[in-house]
Amino acid sequence: MATRWRYAVVVTLCYLVTLPLSTQAQETRLVPVLVDGETVRLAMRIYKPIAGNPAPTLVFNHGSTGMGTDPGLFSRPIDAPAVARFFVQRGWAVVMPARRGRGGSDGLYDEGFAADRPRGYTCDPAVSLAGANRALRDVEAAMAAILAMPFVDGSRVVIGGVSRGGILSVAYAGQHPEQIKGVVNFVGGWLGTGCSSAPTVNRTLFSRGGRYPYDSIWIYGDGDPFYPLSHSRDNFGAFQTAGGRGAFHQFAGGHQVSSHPDLWGHVVEAYLRQRGLPADPSP
């Protein structure tokens, strides 16, 4: 039963992709932000294009740590190099903020753990949603700091992320539509479907994105063990019912589909053009 419970609360692992890059992260900063009345430093991995300031900027949010039972994963550096390369090659800056307690950031990592914390993430809807709200406050604090960075064109900011970062990005855009020019959601969700509460929790959070008045793009992988396509399409339906606009795309690649721009690059390029944003690779 314990094994089954552990599997039930498995959500995405924020993974590192060891692909060769033609452009590397120029720096990782510890950026002071104010969140929950306290100043903390959030680690932010920053990629910049070779030329052009200020630049259109992708703010890319990370996922979770599997079951939440291995504290060694909490401090693992945050990176999504395949996504960064795709955008930097098109003249974009990319900033990847690590939320509290993750990737070298200050504070406690506390995004919906069980009362017995070593058991990892809980399926309890109230606790899980409280953890998501805490994460959204981190995203809000990070965004305020990112918008003040001199290389960021504040009129051309796209928010995106993978897994928990994807659902946070959709929800955040609904809460702050004036800041966001576009939304790119890779395999978004908060709880995996091993939790019976996953439909309630995930649809609640995605519905918050319904206030975003522009199109978003949702990219999911067939064979994802955490978010099967049928579940994710139901989430997209709840988002639309709440007023959300966008397109749902499915590819091979499962939960790691974000590391395969050869699959989704053409639809993201089309989406960026639709939003009036740079989409073509630099010569």
Sequence and secondary structure as in RCSB ss.txt:
>XXXX:A:sequence
MATRWRYAVVVTLCYLVTLPLSTQAQETRLVPVLVDGETVRLAMRIYKPIAGNPAPTLVFNHGSTGMGTDPGLFS
RPIDAPAVARFFVQRGWAVVMPARRGRGGSDGLYDEGFAADRPRGYTCDPAVSLAGANRALRDVEAAMAAILAMP
FVDGSRVVIGGVSRGGILSVAYAGQHPEQIKGVVNFVGGWLGTGCSSAPTVNRTLFSRGGRYPYDSIWIYGDGDP
FYPLSHSRDNFGAFQTAGGRGAFHQFAGGHQVSSHPDLWGHVVEAYLRQRGLPADPSP
>XXXX:A:secstr
 HHHHHHHT   B        SS   EEEEEEEEETTEEEEEEEEEE  SS SSEEEEEEE  BBTTS  GGGTT
S    HHHHHHHHTTT EEEEE  TTSTT SS   SSB SSGGG B   HHHHHHHHHHHHHHHHHHHHHHHTST
TEEEEEEEEEEETHHHHHHHHHHHH GGG SEEEEES  SS TTSTTHHHHHHHHHHGGGG  SEEEEEEETT S
SS HHHHHHHHHHHHHTT EEEEEEESSGGGGGG HHHHHHHHHHHHHHTT   S   
